[in-house]
Amino acid sequence: MINKKTNFVMKKLNYKILALGSIILFTAGYSCKKILNSTPAGVLAGSTLANKAGVDGLLIGAYSLLDGYYQGQPGTNYGSGISNWTYGGVGADDAYKGSTTTDQGPDLPEIESHVNMNSNNIYIESKWQVSYAGVQRANNVIQEVPLVTDGSEAGAVGQNAIAEARFLRGVYHFELAKIWRNVPYVDETITYAAGNLNVPNPGPIWDKIEADFAFAMTVLPKTQSMAGRANYYAAEAFLAKAYLYDHKYAQALPLLTDCINNGVTASGAKYALEPFNNNFNAATKNGPESVFAAQMSVNDGSNGQNDDAGDVLNFPGGGTYTSCCGFNVPSYNLANSYKVDANGLPMFAIDPATGFPTYNDVNLINDHGIAAGAAFTPTTEAIDSRLDWTVGRRGIPYLDWGLCGGEPWTRGDLVPYTPKKNVFYEAAAASTTDNYGTWATNQGSANNYNIIRFADVILWRAECEVQTGALAAAEADVNLVRARAADPTGWVHTYIDVTKPQGGYTNTPAANYHVGLYSGQFTANGAAWAMAAVMCERQLEFGMEGQRFFDLQRQDGVTGGPLGAGYMAGVLNSYYKADNRIANPVLTSAKFVAGRDELYPIPNPEIQAENGKLTQNKGY
């Protein structure tokens, strides 16, 4: 297993059956009501677990669902994975579904196009079920600690367990709230025995999520014995994030500043921006940029149950070291967004002639329609260096696999780009991958998913600074992130020998990278321009990380955001128009309806199970 002794993987052998000394704890899945409405099967009684080993086992079970998957869950792990590549990427303008037109249909095409979105969609049902399973596992810990009478959970020990559980409960509720907004808040008082399982969803639950993270901050230590465990600063960063989604910018700002000035990882490393690609490499995970991550492991005897199961489809579809599947392919829009002007700055200003961001007026030169054996030279256009760590492009080194094959490496509805951030290094395949199930060779990855990384914290502070009028400070924070991208030592470089891609790299950049810093534009151009610059920076920094939909949603007036109702619809309908210049069978009918599509529909099976307590989101 990768870094088994140093990572708090929180998952043990064989389908998440947790072995704790002589205790075998079978962790079960829960939804808000659908499974809670009967005595949970396979969970040992509270009295049996009323000791430190039992509480530790329950806490391990609560952490184990951070990857968004458990054996035997309903629906599909593709829809429940923690990266949210479906809702946050494909559902926005980062990526297309990929593969053939009808593959994973009708559910995934509905998410991409926002047309005929069905509340019986199996993807959204999977996400709901797994997220509430995580909530319930966290509540199990909180319920169990007071039952321990042998002194092993007395005082600080028990309080720490409760604090970690409340932190995790906040994380799982956060996942629910950003997808559906109006969701039931389920705490430890909601139990089968109490008969109060029908929990309504009258509105946002940010205040309750904030309370969980605030409590965790008061108890959690600043360092932990294992890298994957939540510490004080992880709770502080999540509380600030919740305040951002709740549009409490003045309250988030000092928390973010404290994280930036004083924050350390659970292992005690000072938060810092490390080389960009270290964030997406299993060999360098849990580094100084990782504020809190879902821990992934391989080769642990679990037959691929503890790897990044949510992303197993998201590998090139041909000519590569994997056998499948060509999903989650970067969009033309995303690749275009990395274009820069003569000063190395993003081209996000809207062109009044087209209504598109200037970068989208003309597509970046690519190999669409060019056969595999035909000559192709990558564009010499000036681009941001992060493009080639985010998007696979023909003729550019694809980690240590060789030169990317471009469009021939895609499958079905062909496009010139392939995903990259979730992909393993070929030389490390034996130690950082396993076979997911019986069909996805090497597609179970040990790459962690960083739920929050330090670049998030910096750019969130920039967002708060814009909203509180500190434009120069916001510019300085954006420049901190851009300075990393401007450092040539962190760029993609050419191979020493293109026939031996694992033989090392030259000092020659693989493309025409040019990343400049802002120099007074935030103050000169005003708050609206500055916010557009911050949003663009998040697009560039977090492309293909499943965050784009939620960044747009947070700014829209429907959720109380500062950019007004219809903002998100404007961005995404412009994207559909631009990217449909090249035929896309799924995207061709796409339409984002303002006032409805900013949120996903609450799964109909959950509404039926709640006996009238759950209210569907508007428009579904």
C-alpha positions in Angstrom: 0.0 0.0 0.0 1.2 3.5 -0.8 2.6 5.3 2.3 0.6 2.9 4.5 2.5 3.9 7.6 2.3 7.7 7.1 -1.1 8.2 5.5 -4.3 8.0 7.5 -5.9 6.0 4.8 -8.9 5.2 7.0 -9.7 2.2 5.0 -8.7 -1.4 5.7 -8.8 -4.6 3.9 -11.4 -6.3 1.8 -14.4 -4.2 0.9 -14.2 -1.9 3.8 -14.6 -4.5 6.5 -12.6 -3.0 9.3 -10.4 -5.2 11.4 -9.7 -3.8 14.9 -8.0 -6.4 17.0 -10.5 -9.0 17.7 -13.4 -6.8 16.7 -14.8 -7.0 13.1 -16.9 -4.0 12.3 -19.1 -4.2 9.2 -19.7 -0.6 8.2 -23.1 -0.1 6.6 -24.4 2.5 4.2 -27.1 5.0 5.1 -29.2 7.7 3.4 -31.1 10.3 5.2 -34.2 8.1 5.5 -34.1 5.3 2.9 -31.8 3.1 5.0 -32.3 4.8 8.4 -35.9 3.7 8.5 -35.0 0.3 9.8 -32.5 -1.0 12.3 -29.2 -0.8 10.3 -28.0 -4.3 9.3 -24.4 -5.3 9.9 -23.6 -2.7 12.6 -22.7 -3.9 16.0 -24.7 -2.7 18.9 -23.6 0.4 20.8 -22.7 -1.6 23.9 -20.4 -3.9 21.9 -18.4 -1.0 20.7 -18.3 0.9 24.0 -14.5 1.0 24.2 -11.7 2.8 22.6 -11.2 0.2 19.9 -14.9 0.4 19.0 -14.9 4.2 18.8 -11.7 4.1 16.7 -13.3 1.7 14.4 -16.4 3.9 13.9 -14.1 6.9 13.2 -12.2 4.9 10.6 -15.5 4.1 9.0 -16.5 7.7 9.0 -13.2 8.7 7.3 -13.4 5.9 4.9 -16.3 7.4 2.9 -14.3 10.6 2.0 -13.5 8.9 -1.3 -17.2 8.8 -2.1 -17.5 5.1 -2.4 -18.4 2.0 -0.4 -18.8 -1.6 -1.6 -22.4 -2.5 -2.5 -23.6 1.1 -2.6 -26.6 1.9 -4.7 -26.1 3.3 -8.2 -22.6 4.1 -9.5 -19.3 5.2 -7.9 -18.8 7.5 -10.9 -21.6 9.7 -9.6 -20.6 9.6 -5.9 -16.8 10.1 -6.1 -15.3 12.9 -4.1 -13.8 14.7 -7.1 -17.3 15.6 -8.4 -16.0 15.4 -12.0 -19.6 14.9 -13.1 -21.4 17.7 -11.3 -18.5 20.2 -11.0 -16.8 19.6 -14.3 -19.0 18.0 -16.9 -22.0 19.9 -15.5 -20.1 23.2 -16.1 -17.6 24.3 -18.8 -14.5 22.3 -17.8 -15.2 19.0 -19.6 -17.4 16.9 -21.8 -18.8 13.6 -20.8 -16.6 11.9 -23.3 -16.8 8.3 -24.7 -19.6 7.5 -27.2 -22.7 9.7 -27.3 -25.0 7.3 -25.4 -22.4 5.8 -23.0 -23.5 6.3 -19.4 -26.8 7.6 -20.7 -29.2 8.9 -20.0 -27.9 10.0 -16.6 -24.6 11.6 -17.5 -25.7 13.3 -20.7 -28.5 14.9 -18.6 -25.8 16.4 -16.3 -23.7 17.7 -19.2 -26.6 19.3 -21.1 -28.9 20.2 -18.3 -31.7 19.1 -20.6 -34.4 16.6 -19.4 -32.6 16.4 -16.0 -34.5 13.7 -14.2 -34.9 13.4 -10.4 -34.6 9.6 -10.9 -31.0 10.1 -12.3 -28.9 7.3 -10.8 -25.8 9.6 -10.5 -27.5 12.0 -8.1 -29.1 9.2 -6.1 -25.6 7.7 -5.6 -24.1 11.0 -4.4 -27.0 11.5 -2.0 -26.8 8.0 -0.5 -23.0 8.0 0.0 -23.0 11.5 1.5 -25.6 10.6 4.0 -23.9 7.4 4.8 -20.9 9.5 5.7 -23.1 11.7 7.9 -24.5 8.7 9.7 -21.1 7.2 10.3 -19.9 10.5 11.8 -23.0 10.5 14.0 -22.3 6.9 15.1 -19.0 8.2 16.6 -20.7 11.0 18.5 -23.4 8.7 19.8 -20.9 6.1 20.9 -18.4 8.2 22.9 -20.8 8.8 25.9 -21.4 5.0 26.1 -17.8 4.2 26.9 -17.6 3.7 30.6 -14.1 2.2 31.0 -12.4 5.6 31.0 -10.7 5.0 27.6 -12.7 7.9 26.0 -12.7 10.2 28.9 -11.7 13.8 28.7 -9.7 15.0 25.8 -9.6 11.6 24.1 -13.4 11.5 23.7 -13.7 15.1 22.8 -11.1 14.7 20.0 -13.1 11.8 18.6 -16.3 13.9 18.7 -14.5 16.9 17.1 -13.2 14.7 14.2 -16.6 13.3 13.8 -18.3 16.7 13.7 -15.6 17.9 11.2 -16.5 14.9 9.0 -20.2 15.5 9.4 -19.6 19.0 8.2 -17.7 17.8 5.2 -20.4 15.4 4.1 -23.1 17.9 4.7 -21.1 20.4 2.6 -21.0 18.0 -0.3 -24.8 17.7 -0.1 -25.3 21.5 0.3 -23.3 22.6 -2.6 -25.1 20.2 -5.0 -28.6 20.6 -3.7 -28.4 23.5 -1.3 -31.8 22.7 0.4 -31.0 19.4 2.2 -31.9 17.8 5.6 -29.4 18.4 8.3 -29.0 15.1 10.2 -27.3 15.2 13.6 -26.8 12.6 16.3 -30.3 13.1 17.7 -31.8 11.7 14.5 -32.1 7.9 15.2 -34.2 4.9 14.5 -35.0 4.6 18.2 -36.2 8.2 18.4 -38.6 7.7 15.5 -37.6 11.1 14.0 -36.1 10.0 10.7 -38.3 12.1 8.4 -36.2 15.2 8.3 -37.4 18.2 6.2 -35.3 20.5 4.0 -36.8 24.0 4.6 -33.7 25.8 3.2 -29.9 26.1 3.4 -28.0 24.6 6.3 -24.9 26.7 6.2 -25.3 27.8 9.8 -25.3 24.2 11.0 -22.3 23.2 8.8 -20.5 26.3 10.2 -21.3 25.2 13.8 -19.8 21.7 13.2 -16.5 23.2 11.8 -16.4 25.9 14.6 -16.8 23.2 17.2 -14.0 21.1 15.6 -11.7 24.2 15.7 -12.1 24.5 19.4 -10.9 21.0 20.1 -8.7 19.6 17.3 -5.0 19.8 17.7 -2.7 21.6 15.2 -0.9 18.4 14.3 -2.0 14.8 14.2 -0.2 11.5 14.3 -1.3 10.6 10.8 -1.3 12.7 7.7 -4.9 12.2 6.6 -6.6 13.2 9.8 -8.3 16.6 10.3 -6.4 19.2 12.3 -7.3 22.7 13.6 -6.3 24.4 10.4 -8.3 22.0 8.2 -11.4 22.9 10.3 -10.5 26.6 10.0 -10.2 26.4 6.2 -13.6 24.5 5.9 -15.3 27.0 8.2 -14.0 29.8 6.0 -15.2 27.9 2.9 -18.6 27.6 4.5 -18.7 31.3 5.2 -17.8 31.9 1.5 -20.8 29.8 0.3 -22.9 31.6 2.9 -21.5 35.0 1.6 -20.1 36.0 5.0 -16.9 37.4 3.5 -15.9 39.5 6.5 -16.1 36.5 8.8 -14.2 34.2 6.4 -11.3 36.7 5.9 -9.5 36.5 9.2 -9.8 32.7 9.2 -8.1 32.6 5.8 -5.4 35.0 6.9 -4.7 32.8 9.9 -4.4 29.8 7.7 -2.0 31.6 5.3 0.1 33.0 8.1 0.2 30.2 10.6 -1.4 27.1 9.0 0.3 23.7 9.0 -0.6 20.3 7.7 -1.6 17.5 10.0 2.0 16.4 9.8 3.2 19.8 10.9 4.5 21.2 7.6 3.9 24.9 7.0 1.3 25.5 4.3 3.0 26.4 1.1 2.6 26.3 -2.7 4.6 23.4 -3.9 5.4 22.5 -7.5 2.0 22.4 -9.2 2.1 18.8 -10.3 3.0 17.5 -6.9 -0.6 17.9 -6.0 -1.6 15.2 -8.6 1.2 12.7 -8.0 0.8 9.8 -5.7 4.5 9.9 -4.8 4.3 13.4 -3.4 0.8 13.4 -1.9 0.1 14.9 1.5 2.6 17.7 0.8 2.6 21.2 2.2 -0.2 22.3 -0.1 -2.6 19.7 1.0 -4.9 21.3 3.6 -7.3 18.3 3.6 -7.4 15.3 1.2 -9.4 12.2 0.6 -6.8 9.4 1.1 -6.5 6.8 -1.7 -4.6 3.5 -1.4 -3.8 0.6 -3.7 -2.3 -2.9 -3.4 -3.9 -3.3 0.0 -5.9 -6.5 -0.6 -9.2 -4.7 -1.2 -9.4 -5.5 -4.9 -9.5 -1.8 -5.8 -12.1 -0.7 -3.2 -9.8 1.8 -1.6 -8.4 3.6 -4.7 -9.9 6.5 -6.5 -12.9 4.5 -7.6 -14.9 7.6 -8.6 -12.5 8.4 -11.4 -11.8 5.0 -12.9 -13.5 6.0 -16.2 -11.3 9.1 -16.6 -8.3 7.9 -18.6 -7.4 8.2 -22.3 -9.4 5.9 -24.4 -6.7 4.6 -26.8 -3.0 4.2 -27.5 -2.1 4.3 -23.9 -1.2 2.3 -20.8 -4.8 1.9 -19.8 -7.5 -0.1 -21.4 -10.4 2.3 -21.0 -12.5 4.6 -21.0 -12.2 8.1 -22.5 -14.5 10.0 -20.1 -14.2 13.5 -18.6 -12.4 15.0 -21.5 -11.4 18.7 -21.3 -13.5 21.1 -23.3 -12.3 23.5 -25.9 -13.4 26.3 -23.6 -11.1 25.1 -20.8 -8.1 24.7 -23.1 -8.8 28.1 -24.6 -8.9 29.8 -21.2 -5.2 29.3 -20.8 -4.4 31.7 -23.6 -2.6 34.8 -22.5 -2.0 38.3 -23.9 1.3 39.9 -24.7 1.8 40.5 -20.9 1.2 36.9 -20.0 -2.2 37.7 -18.5 -5.5 35.9 -19.0 -7.9 37.0 -21.7 -11.2 36.8 -19.8 -12.7 40.2 -20.9 -15.9 39.7 -22.8 -15.7 40.5 -26.6 -18.8 42.6 -27.3 -18.8 41.3 -30.9 -19.2 37.6 -30.0 -20.4 37.7 -26.4 -17.6 35.2 -25.5 -14.6 35.7 -23.3 -11.8 36.9 -25.7 -9.9 33.7 -25.2 -12.9 31.8 -26.7 -13.2 33.9 -29.9 -11.0 31.3 -31.7 -10.0 27.9 -30.5 -6.5 27.2 -29.5 -4.8 25.3 -32.4 -5.3 21.6 -31.9 -5.3 18.3 -33.8 -9.1 17.9 -34.2 -9.7 15.9 -37.4 -6.0 15.1 -37.9 -5.2 11.4 -38.3 -2.9 9.6 -35.9 -0.1 9.2 -38.4 -0.3 12.7 -39.9 2.2 15.4 -39.1 1.1 17.8 -36.4 3.0 20.6 -34.7 1.7 21.9 -31.3 0.7 25.6 -31.3 3.3 28.2 -30.6 0.6 30.5 -29.2 1.5 31.9 -25.7 -0.2 30.0 -23.0 -0.4 29.7 -19.2 2.0 26.9 -18.0 -0.8 25.2 -16.1 -2.5 24.1 -19.3 -0.1 21.2 -19.9 -0.4 19.9 -16.3 -4.2 20.0 -16.7 -4.9 18.9 -20.3 -3.3 16.3 -22.5 -2.5 17.8 -25.9 -1.0 16.2 -28.9 2.7 16.5 -29.2 3.2 17.6 -25.5 4.8 15.2 -23.0 2.0 13.3 -21.2 3.8 12.7 -17.8 6.2 9.9 -18.6 3.9 8.0 -21.0 5.4 9.7 -24.1 4.1 12.4 -26.3 0.3 12.8 -26.0 -1.5 11.3 -29.0 -4.2 14.0 -28.8 -7.5 13.2 -30.5 -6.6 9.5 -31.4 -6.3 9.0 -27.6 -10.0 9.8 -27.2 -12.9 7.6 -27.8 -16.3 7.8 -29.4 -17.2 11.5 -29.8 -13.6 12.6 -30.6 -12.0 15.7 -29.1 -8.4 16.7 -29.1 -7.9 16.7 -25.3 -7.5 14.1 -22.6 -7.6 14.4 -18.8 -4.3 14.5 -16.9 -4.5 15.5 -13.3 -5.9 12.2 -12.1 -3.5 10.1 -14.2 -0.6 8.1 -12.8 3.1 8.0 -13.9 3.7 4.9 -16.0 7.0 4.1 -14.3 5.2 4.1 -10.9 2.2 2.0 -12.1 3.1 -1.0 -10.1 3.1 0.9 -6.8 0.5 3.6 -7.4 -2.2 1.7 -9.3 -4.3 -1.4 -9.1 -7.0 -2.9 -11.2 -10.4 -1.6 -10.4 -12.7 -4.7 -10.2 -12.0 -7.1 -13.1 -12.0 -4.7 -16.0 -10.2 -1.4 -15.4 -6.5 -2.3 -15.7 -4.3 0.1 -13.8 -7.2 2.6 -13.4 -7.5 2.4 -9.7 -5.2 5.2 -8.6 -3.4 6.0 -5.3 -3.6 9.7 -6.2 -5.3 11.6 -3.3 -8.0 14.0 -4.1 -7.3 17.4 -2.4 -10.6 18.6 -1.1 -8.9 21.8 -0.1 -5.4 22.8 -1.1 -3.5 25.9 -0.1 -4.1 27.6 -3.4 -7.8 27.5 -2.5 -7.1 29.3 0.7 -5.2 32.1 -1.0 -7.7 32.6 -3.8 -10.6 32.5 -1.3 -8.9 35.3 0.6 -8.6 37.2 -2.7 -12.3 36.7 -3.2 -13.1 38.0 0.3 -10.8 41.0 -0.3 -12.6 42.0 -3.4 -15.9 41.8 -1.6 -14.6 43.9 1.3 -13.0 46.5 -0.9 -9.3 45.5 -0.5 -8.5 45.3 -4.2 -4.8 45.7 -4.0 -4.6 43.0 -1.4 -6.7 40.7 -3.6 -4.3 41.4 -6.5 -1.3 40.4 -4.4 -2.9 37.1 -3.4 -3.8 36.3 -7.0 -0.2 37.1 -7.9 1.0 34.6 -5.2 -0.7 31.8 -7.2 0.4 33.2 -10.6 4.0 33.4 -9.5 4.1 29.7 -9.0 2.8 29.2 -12.6 5.4 31.7 -13.8 8.3 29.7 -12.4 10.0 27.8 -15.2 11.2 25.1 -12.9 7.6 23.9 -12.5 6.8 23.9 -16.2 6.3 20.8 -18.5 9.6 20.3 -20.3 10.6 18.2 -23.3 12.0 14.7 -23.0 15.7 14.1 -23.2 14.9 11.3 -25.6 11.4 11.2 -27.0 11.7 7.5 -27.6 12.5 7.0 -23.8 10.0 9.2 -22.0 11.0 7.8 -18.6 14.6 8.8 -19.2 14.1 12.4 -17.9 13.5 15.9 -19.1 15.5 18.7 -20.6 15.3 22.4 -19.4 13.4 23.3 -22.6 9.8 24.2 -22.1 7.4 22.0 -24.0 5.4 25.0 -25.2 5.4 28.8 -25.3 4.6 29.4 -21.7 4.2 33.0 -20.6 2.7 33.9 -17.2 2.7 37.5 -16.1 1.7 39.1 -12.8 -0.9 41.8 -12.4 0.5 45.3 -11.8 -2.3 47.5 -10.5 -5.2 46.4 -12.7 -7.4 45.4 -9.8 -7.6 48.9 -8.4 -7.5 50.6 -11.7 -10.4 48.6 -13.2 -12.6 48.2 -10.1 -14.3 45.5 -8.1 -16.3 43.9 -10.9 -13.2 43.5 -13.0 -11.2 42.2 -10.0 -13.8 39.6 -9.3 -13.7 38.4 -12.9 -9.9 38.1 -12.6 -10.2 36.0 -9.4 -12.8 33.8 -11.0 -10.6 33.3 -14.0 -7.7 32.4 -11.8 -9.7 29.7 -10.1 -10.7 28.4 -13.5 -7.0 28.1 -14.5 -5.7 26.8 -11.1 -8.5 24.2 -10.5 -9.4 23.1 -14.0 -10.5 19.4 -14.1 -10.7 19.3 -10.3 -14.5 19.3 -10.2 -14.9 22.8 -8.7 -16.0 25.0 -11.6 -19.8 24.5 -11.3 -19.7 25.4 -7.6 -17.5 28.4 -8.2 -20.0 29.8 -10.7 -23.0 28.8 -8.5 -21.5 30.6 -5.4 -21.4 33.8 -7.4 -25.0 33.6 -8.7 -27.8 35.6 -7.2 -29.9 32.5 -6.9 -27.7 31.4 -4.0 -27.3 34.9 -2.7 -24.1 35.5 -4.7 -22.8 39.0 -5.5 -22.9 38.7 -9.4 -26.7 38.6 -9.6 -29.4 36.1 -10.8 -28.6 34.7 -14.2 -24.8 35.0 -13.9 -24.2 31.3 -14.1 -26.7 30.8 -17.0 -24.9 33.5 -18.9 -21.5 31.9 -18.5 -22.6 28.4 -19.4 -24.9 29.3 -22.3 -22.1 31.3 -23.8 -19.9 28.2 -23.4 -22.4 26.0 -25.2 -22.6 28.4 -28.1 -18.8 28.7 -28.4 -18.0 25.0 -28.1 -20.8 23.9 -30.4 -18.9 25.5 -33.3 -17.4 22.0 -33.5 -20.1 19.3 -33.5 -20.8 17.7 -30.2 -23.7 15.3 -30.1 -24.4 15.7 -26.4 -23.7 19.4 -26.0 -25.6 20.4 -29.1 -28.9 20.5 -27.2 -27.5 22.0 -24.0 -29.4 24.8 -22.3 -28.9 26.2 -18.8 -32.1 27.5 -17.3 -31.6 30.4 -14.9 -33.4 29.8 -11.6 -33.4 26.0 -11.9 -30.1 24.6 -13.1 -27.9 26.2 -10.4 -29.0 23.3 -8.2 -29.5 19.7 -9.1 -32.8 17.9 -8.5 -33.2 16.1 -5.2 -33.4 12.4 -5.9 -37.0 11.2 -6.3 -36.5 8.0 -4.3 -35.5 10.1 -1.3 -38.5 12.3 -1.6 -40.8 9.2 -1.8 -39.0 7.7 1.3 -39.4 10.8 3.4 -43.2 10.7 3.3 -43.8 14.2 2.2 -41.1 15.9 4.4 -38.7 16.6 1.5 -39.4 19.4 -1.0 -38.0 19.2 -4.5 -35.8 22.0 -5.7 -37.4 24.7 -7.9 -38.2 23.7 -11.5 -37.9 19.9 -11.3 
